[in-house]
Amino acid sequence: MTRAARPSRSGRTPQGAVAVVTGAAGAIGTEIALALDAAGAHLALVDLHRDGLEAVQARLSRPAQLIAADLTRPADITRIREEVIHRHGACHLLINNAGVVIVEPFETSRTDTIETELNVNLLAPALLSREFFPWLRLGRDQGGAWQQGQIVTVVSMAGIIPIAESAVYTASKFGLRGLMLALAQRFAGQGVLVSSILPGGVDTGMLRHEATHGGSPLNFLSEPQTARQVAQAVLASIHRPRLERYVPYGDGLSGRLAMLWPGLLPRLTPLMNVLGERGRQRYLKTRGLTEVIPHDSARMP
């Protein structure tokens, strides 16, 4: 069994906590794992790719539990909970980080790709939160000090501003943000904190694919953040819990202001796309990337 986490006089700390991180082999997941490891957490790392998990493990200071699982399969989600509880007997932090975006015109999208985005981005965090809730609710108690369990979910600015080029991704992130806001209310008083991180564009392989394959210019309205900056926001939400954190804060402020009058979006979007396209071209140039015209887009009239 894992030793209980220690309370902190200056704020909550993940030291000694059992932390489950999904999408742990990706760029953001790796940085989250490294940050939690440095803070003294016991890690259960989840990803579809076992080799990616082993690469993350090689960078950690202590052994982590590695769980290769497919988040589109509910049976795998149940297995994740079973394996974590079998090994640690506890779960104090659930970091819903895994996400996927599939760049394709909605008009010609396939049922299986729609299901993949919805299952990974929305259904999996919902099922994981339900599976781990009984253990998160127990929190941790050491030396008479109580600290609540916590769910921290990496959402997206696409959970605030709709992205026409990624309609299903937008739907999944709107739903995910709403789910976390609802759980924050439902779990209030039950010993489980709920926090969301809403980053704008993040410089990852997924963003580079979007930049070269017809993704939304809105991802480049501001300079893309680093995966480490998102991980720092996750750690900040553990130390000082907050319902939502925006990375960067300015994107969250402008996005929320724009959505006060959603009827204005058809007028605002063309200007935003022009500004975002300039940012995308700068991004392509600075990273030496070459734009590719997607085959599906080439067939569109």
C-alpha positions as CSV (number, residue, x, y, z in Angstrom):
1,M,0.0,0.0,0.0
2,T,1.1,3.6,-0.7
3,R,1.8,5.9,2.3
4,A,-0.7,8.7,2.7
5,A,0.1,12.1,1.3
6,R,1.5,14.9,3.5
7,P,-0.4,18.1,4.1
8,S,1.4,21.4,3.3
9,R,1.2,24.6,5.4
10,S,1.7,26.7,2.2
11,G,-0.9,24.9,0.2
12,R,-2.0,21.5,-1.0
13,T,0.8,19.2,-2.2
14,P,0.8,16.0,-4.3
15,Q,3.7,14.6,-2.2
16,G,2.8,11.0,-1.4
17,A,-0.5,11.2,-3.3
18,V,-1.4,8.5,-5.8
19,A,-2.0,10.3,-9.1
20,V,-3.5,8.8,-12.2
21,V,-2.5,10.5,-15.5
22,T,-4.2,9.7,-18.8
23,G,-2.5,10.4,-22.1
24,A,0.8,10.2,-20.2
25,A,3.0,9.4,-23.2
26,G,2.0,12.6,-25.0
27,A,3.8,15.9,-24.8
28,I,1.5,17.4,-22.1
29,G,1.1,14.1,-20.3
30,T,4.9,13.6,-20.1
31,E,5.4,17.1,-18.6
32,I,2.6,16.5,-16.1
33,A,4.2,13.2,-15.1
34,L,7.6,14.8,-14.7
35,A,6.1,17.6,-12.6
36,L,4.2,15.3,-10.3
37,D,7.2,13.0,-10.0
38,A,9.3,15.9,-8.9
39,A,6.7,16.9,-6.4
40,G,6.8,13.4,-4.8
41,A,3.6,11.8,-6.2
42,H,3.2,8.1,-6.8
43,L,2.2,7.8,-10.5
44,A,-0.1,5.5,-12.4
45,L,0.5,6.4,-16.0
46,V,-2.1,5.5,-18.7
47,D,-1.7,5.6,-22.4
48,L,-2.5,3.6,-25.5
49,H,1.1,3.0,-26.3
50,R,3.2,1.0,-23.9
51,D,6.5,2.0,-25.5
52,G,5.7,5.6,-24.9
53,L,5.0,5.0,-21.3
54,E,8.3,3.2,-20.9
55,A,10.0,6.3,-22.4
56,V,8.4,8.5,-19.8
57,Q,9.3,6.0,-17.0
58,A,13.0,6.4,-18.1
59,R,12.8,10.1,-17.2
60,L,11.3,9.6,-13.7
61,S,13.0,9.5,-10.3
62,R,11.1,6.5,-9.1
63,P,9.1,3.6,-10.7
64,A,5.6,4.4,-11.9
65,Q,2.7,2.0,-12.6
66,L,2.4,1.8,-16.4
67,I,-1.0,0.9,-17.8
68,A,-1.5,0.4,-21.5
69,A,-5.2,0.9,-22.2
70,D,-7.6,2.0,-24.9
71,L,-9.8,4.8,-23.5
72,T,-12.5,4.1,-26.2
73,R,-13.2,0.8,-24.5
74,P,-15.2,1.0,-21.2
75,A,-13.8,-2.4,-20.1
76,D,-10.3,-0.9,-20.3
77,I,-11.4,2.0,-18.1
78,T,-12.7,-0.4,-15.5
79,R,-9.4,-2.2,-15.7
80,I,-7.5,1.0,-15.1
81,R,-9.3,1.5,-11.8
82,E,-8.9,-2.1,-10.8
83,E,-5.2,-2.1,-11.4
84,V,-4.6,1.2,-9.6
85,I,-6.5,0.2,-6.5
86,H,-5.0,-3.3,-6.5
87,R,-1.5,-1.8,-6.4
88,H,-2.0,1.3,-4.3
89,G,-5.3,0.8,-2.5
90,A,-6.0,4.5,-3.1
91,C,-6.4,7.3,-5.6
92,H,-6.0,10.9,-4.6
93,L,-5.6,12.7,-7.9
94,L,-7.2,11.9,-11.3
95,I,-5.6,13.9,-14.1
96,N,-7.9,13.6,-17.2
97,N,-5.4,14.7,-19.9
98,A,-5.8,12.4,-22.9
99,G,-7.4,14.0,-25.9
100,V,-7.5,13.6,-29.7
101,V,-8.5,15.9,-32.6
102,I,-9.1,14.5,-36.0
103,V,-8.8,17.1,-38.8
104,E,-11.4,16.3,-41.5
105,P,-14.4,18.2,-43.0
106,F,-17.5,17.5,-40.9
107,E,-19.5,17.0,-44.1
108,T,-17.4,14.0,-45.1
109,S,-16.4,12.8,-41.6
110,R,-16.8,9.1,-40.8
111,T,-18.8,7.6,-37.9
112,D,-15.8,5.9,-36.4
113,T,-13.8,9.1,-36.2
114,I,-16.7,11.0,-34.7
115,E,-17.0,8.2,-32.1
116,T,-13.3,8.3,-31.4
117,E,-13.2,12.0,-30.6
118,L,-16.3,11.8,-28.4
119,N,-15.2,8.7,-26.6
120,V,-11.6,9.8,-25.8
121,N,-12.4,13.5,-25.1
122,L,-15.7,13.2,-23.2
123,L,-16.9,9.7,-22.4
124,A,-13.6,8.5,-21.0
125,P,-13.2,11.4,-18.5
126,A,-16.8,10.9,-17.4
127,L,-16.3,7.1,-16.8
128,L,-12.9,7.6,-15.1
129,S,-14.3,10.2,-12.8
130,R,-17.2,7.8,-11.9
131,E,-14.9,4.8,-11.4
132,F,-12.5,6.7,-9.1
133,F,-15.0,8.8,-7.2
134,P,-15.3,6.4,-4.2
135,W,-11.5,6.6,-3.6
136,L,-11.2,10.3,-4.3
137,R,-14.0,10.9,-1.8
138,L,-11.9,9.3,0.9
139,G,-9.3,12.1,0.5
140,R,-6.3,11.7,2.8
141,D,-5.9,12.3,6.5
142,Q,-2.5,12.5,8.1
143,G,-1.7,14.0,11.5
144,G,-5.2,15.3,11.8
145,A,-5.0,17.4,8.6
146,W,-7.6,16.7,5.9
147,Q,-7.0,17.2,2.2
148,Q,-9.6,16.4,-0.4
149,G,-9.2,14.2,-3.4
150,Q,-9.2,16.0,-6.7
151,I,-10.0,15.7,-10.4
152,V,-8.0,17.9,-12.7
153,T,-9.1,17.8,-16.4
154,V,-7.3,19.3,-19.3
155,V,-10.1,20.7,-21.4
156,S,-9.3,23.3,-24.2
157,M,-10.2,26.8,-25.2
158,A,-12.4,24.9,-27.7
159,G,-14.6,24.3,-24.7
160,I,-15.4,28.1,-24.8
161,I,-15.0,29.2,-28.5
162,P,-16.4,26.9,-31.2
163,I,-13.9,25.9,-33.9
164,A,-15.6,25.4,-37.3
165,E,-12.8,23.2,-38.7
166,S,-13.1,20.8,-35.7
167,A,-16.8,20.6,-35.0
168,V,-16.8,17.3,-33.2
169,Y,-13.7,18.2,-31.2
170,T,-15.5,21.4,-30.2
171,A,-18.6,19.4,-29.2
172,S,-16.5,17.1,-27.0
173,K,-14.7,19.9,-25.3
174,F,-17.9,22.0,-24.7
175,G,-19.4,18.8,-23.1
176,L,-16.2,18.1,-21.1
177,R,-16.2,21.6,-19.7
178,G,-19.9,21.4,-18.8
179,L,-19.3,18.0,-17.2
180,M,-16.5,19.3,-14.9
181,L,-18.6,22.4,-14.0
182,A,-21.5,20.1,-13.1
183,L,-19.3,17.6,-11.1
184,A,-17.8,20.5,-9.2
185,Q,-21.2,21.4,-7.9
186,R,-22.3,17.8,-7.4
187,F,-19.1,16.8,-5.5
188,A,-19.0,20.0,-3.4
189,G,-19.2,18.9,0.2
190,Q,-18.4,15.2,-0.7
191,G,-14.7,15.6,-0.3
192,V,-13.7,15.8,-4.0
193,L,-12.4,19.0,-5.7
194,V,-12.9,19.5,-9.5
195,S,-10.6,21.7,-11.5
196,S,-10.3,22.3,-15.3
197,I,-7.4,23.6,-17.3
198,L,-8.3,25.4,-20.6
199,P,-5.2,26.0,-22.8
200,G,-5.2,27.7,-26.1
201,G,-2.9,26.2,-28.8
202,V,-0.2,24.1,-27.3
203,D,3.0,23.3,-29.2
204,T,2.6,19.5,-29.5
205,G,2.6,17.0,-32.3
206,M,-1.2,17.3,-32.5
207,L,-0.9,21.1,-33.1
208,R,1.8,20.7,-35.7
209,H,-0.5,18.2,-37.5
210,E,-3.3,20.7,-37.4
211,A,-1.0,23.5,-38.6
212,T,0.0,21.5,-41.7
213,H,-3.3,19.7,-42.5
214,G,-5.9,22.5,-42.5
215,G,-6.6,22.9,-38.8
216,S,-8.3,26.0,-37.5
217,P,-6.4,29.4,-37.6
218,L,-8.0,30.2,-34.2
219,N,-5.3,27.9,-32.6
220,F,-2.7,30.5,-33.6
221,L,-4.4,33.7,-32.4
222,S,-1.7,33.9,-29.7
223,E,1.7,32.3,-29.5
224,P,1.2,28.5,-28.8
225,Q,2.0,27.6,-25.2
226,T,4.4,24.9,-24.3
227,A,3.4,21.5,-22.8
228,R,5.4,22.5,-19.7
229,Q,3.2,25.6,-19.2
230,V,0.1,23.4,-19.2
231,A,1.7,21.1,-16.7
232,Q,2.5,24.0,-14.5
233,A,-1.1,25.0,-14.6
234,V,-2.1,21.5,-13.5
235,L,0.3,21.7,-10.5
236,A,-0.9,25.2,-9.7
237,S,-4.5,23.9,-9.5
238,I,-3.4,21.2,-7.1
239,H,-1.5,23.6,-4.9
240,R,-4.2,26.3,-5.0
241,P,-7.4,24.7,-6.3
242,R,-9.4,26.8,-8.7
243,L,-12.5,25.9,-10.7
244,E,-10.9,26.9,-14.0
245,R,-7.5,28.1,-15.2
246,Y,-6.8,29.5,-18.6
247,V,-3.5,29.1,-20.4
248,P,-2.8,31.9,-21.2
249,Y,-5.2,33.9,-19.1
250,G,-5.8,36.5,-21.8
251,D,-7.2,33.8,-24.2
252,G,-9.7,32.7,-21.6
253,L,-10.7,36.3,-20.9
254,S,-11.2,37.2,-24.6
255,G,-13.0,33.9,-25.3
256,R,-15.5,34.3,-22.4
257,L,-16.2,37.9,-23.4
258,A,-16.8,36.9,-27.0
259,M,-19.3,34.2,-25.9
260,L,-21.4,36.7,-24.0
261,W,-22.8,37.5,-27.4
262,P,-22.5,34.4,-29.5
263,G,-24.7,35.9,-32.2
264,L,-21.7,38.2,-33.0
265,L,-19.4,35.2,-33.8
266,P,-20.3,35.2,-37.5
267,R,-19.1,38.8,-37.7
268,L,-16.0,38.3,-35.5
269,T,-14.8,35.0,-36.9
270,P,-13.6,36.3,-40.3
271,L,-11.3,38.8,-38.6
272,M,-10.2,36.2,-36.0
273,N,-9.4,33.8,-38.8
274,V,-7.3,36.5,-40.6
275,L,-5.3,37.2,-37.5
276,G,-5.0,33.5,-36.7
277,E,-3.8,32.7,-40.2
278,R,-0.9,35.2,-39.8
279,G,0.0,33.4,-36.6
280,R,-0.2,30.0,-38.3
281,Q,2.2,31.1,-41.1
282,R,4.6,32.4,-38.5
283,Y,4.4,29.1,-36.6
284,L,5.0,27.1,-39.8
285,K,8.0,29.3,-40.7
286,T,9.7,29.3,-37.2
287,R,9.3,25.5,-37.0
288,G,10.3,24.7,-40.5
289,L,7.0,23.0,-41.3
290,T,5.5,22.6,-44.8
291,E,1.7,22.8,-45.3
292,V,-0.1,19.8,-46.7
293,I,-3.4,20.0,-48.5
294,P,-5.6,17.2,-47.0
295,H,-7.0,14.8,-49.6
296,D,-10.6,15.3,-48.3
297,S,-10.3,19.1,-48.6
298,A,-8.9,18.8,-52.1
299,R,-12.1,17.0,-53.1
300,M,-14.4,19.6,-51.7
301,P,-16.0,22.0,-54.2
